[in-house]
């Protein structure tokens, strides 16, 4: 009998714990469903219709939006530009903050906080203000960038009006804006690594680079994976504001990307169904690539218990 009572009490406790956990999760689940999953389903349905944002009805068109999209030259240019920008962002916005975080932790404690504030400050300002600043930096005649290049005998390009450089002008702004946030994440990840492990590597005769490569970097892998995936996933969103302010997708679609293309189709050309089709393709493309990256990277990462 005592054993049976204990089992009943344990079962009641488990049901109570499950109910309590469910009630705590309900507000977040409700908000997620309303603001994420419902718009996603609505966008999927809208992608099989045509709508000009004014008409009270949606006109069914079947797969026509997708067929037109895959036959569109601007769409494929946006895919190429987005892939190029996502790869550059993922590489630069991971490696540069990682290197800066490792170097900052090696300076004297008296000026370490100063470096942290300076490197994190770009993340505080809005992207619109950052783009306004970079408009002056990129000015072909009076901008700081081209002025410095002329001092060393290099004629700088027209960063925002050249088909070869416009996408890189947007990438530079996005990397500069996201650098501080990723830098703080890497600082936190490095501080979590026990100093004894690095000291043991140096006692064994390892150089600074060898200790970082064989000890620090593997233990930093969870943080690196998080920064890598979030930078990649948010690439279309982070590229939108610089594209809208600096180039409007030009010149001749040279800096257009999937995020800005969806905006153009929906709110400039008033083709909401066509824009929804582009949005769904973008979502599925990045979902598949993210799942692949997560699968390949997760197998090589060790999480400390």
N, C-alpha and C positions, 0 to 999 in steps of 0.2 A: 503493500500500500504506500509506504513513504516514497518508494521509487516511482510509482505511478503518479503520485502527486507532484513529484519533481519534474517528471516529463510534461505533465499538463502545464505546470508553471513555466517551464522553459518554452513550450509552444506558444503560450500566451505572450511571453516576453518577446519572442521573435515576431509574432503578428503585430504587437505594439510597435516594435522597432521599425518594421516595414511600413506600417501606416504613418508613423512619424516622419520617416524619411521621404515617403511619397508626398506628404503634405508640405514639407519643406521645398521639395522640387517642383511642385505644381505651379507656383508663380513664374519661375524661370521657364518651365516647359510651355506654359500658356503664352508667354511673351515671344518665345522662340517660334512657336507654331503660327502666331498671328503675324509677326513681322519678318519671318524668314521663309517658313515652309509654305504658307498660304500664298505670298507673292510669287514664290517659285512655281507653284502649281498654276496660278493664274497666268504667269508668263508663258508657261508651256502650252496652255490652252490658247492663249492669244496668238502664239506663233503659227497656228493653223488658220488664222483669220486675217483679214485686212481691216484696219481701223485708222482713221485720221485724227483721233483724239477729240473730235467734235461730234461726229455722227452718233446717234443714240443706239445704233446697232452695229454688231460685228458681222462682216461678210466672210463666210467660210471660203477658203481657197485651197484647202488640203495641204499638200506638200509643196505648193508653188513657191512659197517664201524661201524654203530651204533650197529648192532647185535654182531659183534666181540668185540666192546668196552664193552658192558654190560656183556659179558661173560668173560671178562678179570680180572684176579686177581689183577694185578698191578693197574688197574683203581679203583677198590673198596678200595684197600689199600690207594690210593691217596685221595679218597673221605673221608675216615675215618680220615686220617691225616689232611686234609684240614679243616674238620669240627672241629676237636680237636683244631687245631691251630687258626682258626677263632674265636672260642668261647673264648679261652684263651686270644687272642689278644684284642678282644672286651671288655673283662672284665678288664684285667690288664691295657691296654692302655687308659681306661676311668677312672677307679677308682683311680689309682695311680696319674695321673696328676691332677685330681680333688682335691684329698687330699693335694697334694703339693701346688697347687694354693691357697687353703684356708689357709694353714699354712703360706705361704710366705706373704700373705697380713696382717698377724697378727704380723710379726716381725717389728723391728724398721725401719723407713724409710731409715736410714743411710746405712744399709746392705741389704735392699730389692733388690736393683738393682744387687748386687753381686750374690744373689741367682738366680735371673732371668737369668743372663748370664751363670752361671754354669749349670743350669738345661736345658737351651736351647742349649748349645754348641754341644751336640750329633747330633742335627738336621743339623748342618752346614756342617759336614764332609760327604763324600760320603759313601754309603753303602759298597762299596768295601774296603775302608780303615777301616771302622768299623769292617768288617769281619776279616781283617788282624790282627787287634788288639785283637779281641776275639779268634782268633786261638791260640795266646800266652796265653790268660787268661784261655782257656780250656785245655791247655797242661796237660796230666795226671800226669807228674812227676814234671815239673818246673812251671806250670801255677799258677797264683796268686790265683785262686779260690780253687784249691785242696790243695795248700800250707796253706791257711787260715783254711780250713776244718781239715787238719792234726793237726794244732795247738790246736784245740779243741777236738781232739781224734776221728775224723770222716775220714774214708777213702773215698775220693771222687771218683765218677764213671769216666769211660772213656766217656766224654760227647758226643763226635762226632763219636765214633766207637761202641757204645752200642745201641742195638735195642730199649731199653727202654728209653734212654735219648737223642738220637740224635734229635728227633723232638723238645724236650724242649730246647735243645741248640740253635736251630734256632729261637724258639719263644722268648727266652731271648734277643737275638741280635735285633730282630725286635721291641720288646717292648722298649728296651733301645734307639733305633734309633728314634722311633716315639714319645717318651715321651715328648721331648721339644716342638714340634709343638702343640701337644694337650694341654700342660701346658699353652702355650701362649693364646690359645683359651679360656681356662677356666679363666685365669686371666682377659681377656677382658670381659667375661660374668659376672664375679663377680663384676667388677668395674661398670657395667651397673645397678646393683641392688641398689636402693636407700638405703642409710645408715639409713634413718629414720625408715624404716620398721624393720630392725634388732634391732635398739635401742628401738622401741616400744615393741618388743617381750621381751627384757631384762627388761624393766620397768614392764611388766606384770609378771615377775618372771621366765621367761624361762632361762634354762641353755644354755651354748654355743652349746651343741649338739642338744637340742630341738629347738633353734633358727635356726640352720643350717638345721635340718630335716624338720621343718614345714614352714620356711620362705625362706631361701636361696635356698635350693634344688629345690622346686617347681618353683621358679623364674628362676633358672638356667636350667630348662628343655629344652628350645630350643637349647641352646649350647650343652647340653648333647646329645640330639638327633642327632645333626649334627656330633659331634665327634664319636658317636656310629655308625652311618650309614657309614660315610666315612672310619672308621677303618675296619668295616666289609666288605664293598665293595672292598677295596683295599688289603684285606688280601692275595689273591692269588698272586697279583703283588708284594707286599712287601716281601713275602716269597721266591720269585724266586732267587734273588741274594744271600742271605745267603745259600740257598740250593745248588746253583751251586758252590759256593766257599768253603763251609764248609764240605758238605757231599756227593754231587752229587746224592742225593736221597737215599743213603745207610745208614746203612748197610742192605742189602737184602730188599730194598724198604721201610725200616722202617721210613725214614724221607721224602719220596717222597710226593708230593702234586700235585694238579691239574695244577697249573701254570707251574711247572717244567716238569710234565708229557707231557704237550702239546709241550714244547720245545724239549724234548727227542724224541717224536714220529716224529716231523717234521724235526729237524735238526741233530739228531744223527742216527735215523733209516730211514730217508728220506721217510717217509710215510705222505705226506702233507695232503692227504684226510682224513686219519685216525686221524691225529692231529687236523684237522678242525672239525671233529665230536666231539672229546673230548673238543675242545674250545667252540663249540655251546652248549654242555651239561652243561659245567661250566657256561657259560653266562646265560642260562635259569634257572639253579639252583639258582644262586646268585640273579638274577632278581626277581624270585618268593619269595625268602626269604626276600629280601630287601623290596619288596612291602608289604609283610605281616607285617614285623617289623614296617614299616612306618605307615601302617594303624592302628596297635594296639597302637603305641606310640603317634601318632598325635592326637588321640581322647582325650588324657589325658593332653595335653600341652596347656597352655594358653599363647598367644602372646600379649604383651602389645601394644596398639595402640598409 
